[in-house]
Amino acid sequence: MGKMMGPRFKLSRRLGVNVTGHPKAMKRAQRGTARSDKKLSNYGIQLLEKQKLRSYYNVMEKQFKKKYVDKSMKSEGIAGEILIEMLEKRLDNMVYRMGFGSSIRQARQMVTHGHMLVNGKKVDIPSFSVEVGDTISLREKSQNIDIYKENFENPSVTLDYIDRNKENMTATLEREPKREDIPVEVDEQLIIEYYSRR
């Protein structure tokens, strides 16, 4: 399984947005360090937006295009919004959004190492699509790991479409995440334009 590696803080500074969710990611950012500070062609701007979105969700190019872009472009509705809504429901991202993991990378590792349950069953596929009503929890053994308990007690963000139960350390996707509620700073229409011209 391919995954995006490399220094994530440096990537955030280069893209000009905090794609890691870590409060210190943009600490050393200066004017001129982001690619968006430079004069870019229309194609360059579209490419930058695409790289931002891939980095937010830590998805490789091949999977990003085949599983998400192509599908969203064939769907009814606004393709760019559908694209982000589909990515948002990935299991690794939901584990992060729900507060089990402190970053998308840690959340992915938790999934692949078999720490997470969906509706009481172990799922170790990061790209698994979470449906409305699905409840995510840590397996019993993993509930005693301090870092995971700490993460869940102090989530970095709270979102309206997620219901968290602190007492039994579970979280449920209450409704479909809508584009306006999803905290990613990208112009998704430019991403669709980028793939439409290829």
Phi and psi in degrees as a GROMACS rama.xvg file:
@    title "Ramachandran Plot"
@    xaxis  label "Phi"
@    yaxis  label "Psi"
@TYPE xy
-75.4437  150.047  GLY-2
-149.36  155.169  LYS-3
-80.567  123.896  MET-4
-113.853  -173.443  MET-5
102.129  165.789  GLY-6
-66.4208  117.514  PRO-7
-75.6013  -32.5974  ARG-8
-67.0272  -41.9638  PHE-9
-63.2342  -39.5865  LYS-10
-62.3114  -43.4421  LEU-11
-59.5964  -43.9062  SER-12
-65.4325  -38.157  ARG-13
-67.7566  -39.1416  ARG-14
-81.4778  -17.3026  LEU-15
84.5397  6.77987  GLY-16
-139.638  154.289  VAL-17
-81.2885  91.9214  ASN-18
-84.8242  -6.73456  VAL-19
-93.6078  -24.2227  THR-20
82.5991  -3.17351  GLY-21
-81.1122  133.38  HIS-22
-61.3961  -23.0501  PRO-23
-95.4588  0.906966  LYS-24
-58.1772  -36.5393  ALA-25
-103.4  12.3972  MET-26
-57.4392  -40.7133  LYS-27
-96.2893  11.1936  ARG-28
-68.818  133.487  ALA-29
-129.998  160.472  GLN-30
-61.1987  130.977  ARG-31
100.832  -12.5333  GLY-32
-82.9039  -27.8252  THR-33
-83.7653  146.949  ALA-34
-65.4777  -27.819  ARG-35
-69.3284  -15.6331  SER-36
-74.8643  -18.4834  ASP-37
-93.152  160.84  LYS-38
-75.0509  119.822  LYS-39
-117.469  149.678  LEU-40
-73.3955  171.042  SER-41
-57.648  -42.2225  ASN-42
-62.4943  -41.7187  TYR-43
-63.1111  -37.9652  GLY-44
-67.3571  -44.1661  ILE-45
-61.7092  -43.8453  GLN-46
-61.1622  -42.2605  LEU-47
-62.2963  -43.1986  LEU-48
-63.1605  -40.6007  GLU-49
-61.8864  -43.361  LYS-50
-67.317  -34.6487  GLN-51
-60.8313  -50.2091  LYS-52
-64.6692  -42.1781  LEU-53
-60.2247  -38.2327  ARG-54
-72.0486  -37.2522  SER-55
-55.17  -44.0915  TYR-56
-101.117  0.69913  TYR-57
56.6654  49.8754  ASN-58
-115.075  136.287  VAL-59
-72.3362  155.842  MET-60
-56.0907  -47.017  GLU-61
-60.6642  -47.5522  LYS-62
-67.9905  -39.6146  GLN-63
-56.746  -47.853  PHE-64
-71.8396  -51.4777  LYS-65
-69.1691  -47.2508  LYS-66
-83.4458  -28.9532  LYS-67
-115.674  -53.8919  TYR-68
-65.1159  -52.7863  VAL-69
-58.2785  -42.5465  ASP-70
-65.8918  -42.3052  LYS-71
-67.5996  -32.5044  SER-72
-72.7253  -22.3398  MET-73
-91.3428  -11.1263  LYS-74
-79.5137  159.975  SER-75
-81.3271  141.392  GLU-76
112.31  -168.83  GLY-77
-84.4199  112.858  ILE-78
-55.4426  -43.3701  ALA-79
-63.2215  -41.6946  GLY-80
-67.9439  -42.1551  GLU-81
-61.7542  -40.3887  ILE-82
-56.2482  -50.2081  LEU-83
-68.8842  -38.1301  ILE-84
-64.4377  -36.3332  GLU-85
-68.136  -44.3942  MET-86
-62.722  -38.1463  LEU-87
-61.1299  -29.2721  GLU-88
-89.7483  4.55682  LYS-89
-58.9752  143.993  ARG-90
-60.83  -44.44  LEU-91
-61.177  -37.6525  ASP-92
-69.6151  -40.1668  ASN-93
-63.1704  -39.0155  MET-94
-61.3353  -38.6296  VAL-95
-69.6903  -50.283  TYR-96
-61.9922  -33.3827  ARG-97
-78.1804  -11.5352  MET-98
98.2213  5.8269  GLY-99
-73.087  -38.7252  PHE-100
-110.243  147.291  GLY-101
-85.1572  -11.5193  SER-102
-151.296  165.002  SER-103
-64.5591  -33.3668  ILE-104
-65.8197  -46.5934  ARG-105
-63.7154  -40.5205  GLN-106
-61.5885  -42.2075  ALA-107
-62.5537  -42.5534  ARG-108
-62.5891  -40.4043  GLN-109
-60.863  -40.1337  MET-110
-67.8148  -51.3956  VAL-111
-66.1952  -26.2836  THR-112
-87.3532  4.60588  HIS-113
78.9044  23.6744  GLY-114
-81.9938  -18.1612  HIS-115
-106.123  143.261  MET-116
-117.029  141.087  LEU-117
-116.419  117.292  VAL-118
52.6341  39.4764  ASN-119
83.5186  -1.39379  GLY-120
-115.107  139.162  LYS-121
-67.5736  129.824  LYS-122
-128.615  122.482  VAL-123
-116.835  25.8919  ASP-124
-108.578  110.14  ILE-125
-57.2143  -32.3802  PRO-126
-86.0974  0.946216  SER-127
-51.9663  133.629  PHE-128
-91.8361  119.073  SER-129
-79.0515  135.762  VAL-130
-104.533  158.951  GLU-131
-58.1709  131.988  VAL-132
97.2546  -15.2674  GLY-133
-68.8272  136.752  ASP-134
-109.089  129.848  THR-135
-110.891  138.003  ILE-136
-147.709  165.684  SER-137
-84.9723  142.872  LEU-138
-64.0187  158.005  ARG-139
-54.0403  -47.2656  GLU-140
-60.0245  -38.7381  LYS-141
-73.255  -17.6774  SER-142
-67.2451  -16.0691  GLN-143
-91.1267  -2.49213  ASN-144
-78.6655  118.949  ILE-145
-54.2289  -45.0049  ASP-146
-62.769  -35.7767  ILE-147
-72.7122  -38.1269  TYR-148
-63.6992  -44.1624  LYS-149
-61.7408  -45.1512  GLU-150
-55.4875  -48.7063  ASN-151
-69.1116  -31.8926  PHE-152
-75.0723  -24.4231  GLU-153
-128.212  69.6382  ASN-154
-65.6958  145.861  PRO-155
-75.5707  -22.627  SER-156
-151.035  148.252  VAL-157
-120.029  135.873  THR-158
-125.392  144.31  LEU-159
-62.4113  -28.7363  ASP-160
-86.2436  2.35679  TYR-161
-119.176  131.573  ILE-162
-109.264  119.342  ASP-163
-106.559  136.311  ARG-164
-115.064  102.836  ASN-165
-67.1543  -33.0711  LYS-166
-63.1054  -47.1216  GLU-167
-106.461  13.4299  ASN-168
52.0955  53.378  MET-169
-128.666  160.548  THR-170
-145.831  146.206  ALA-171
-126.183  140.279  THR-172
-79.9206  106.54  LEU-173
-76.9608  -35.8687  GLU-174
-153.573  169.439  ARG-175
-63.0475  129.11  GLU-176
-69.3466  130.272  PRO-177
-99.6071  151.638  LYS-178
-51.4228  -42.7811  ARG-179
-67.3341  -17.4876  GLU-180
-93.789  -13.6101  ASP-181
-88.3785  120.811  ILE-182
-81.533  66.9841  PRO-183
-126.229  133.279  VAL-184
-95.9873  83.167  GLU-185
-142.232  158.012  VAL-186
-101.107  94.7747  ASP-187
-64.9105  -25.7084  GLU-188
-64.3956  -35.9278  GLN-189
-66.1942  -29.9295  LEU-190
-69.6775  -42.3945  ILE-191
-64.2289  -39.5689  ILE-192
-63.104  -39.0987  GLU-193
-58.8841  -46.0222  TYR-194
-79.2915  -25.3998  TYR-195
-67.0988  -28.3971  SER-196
-89.0896  -5.32291  ARG-197
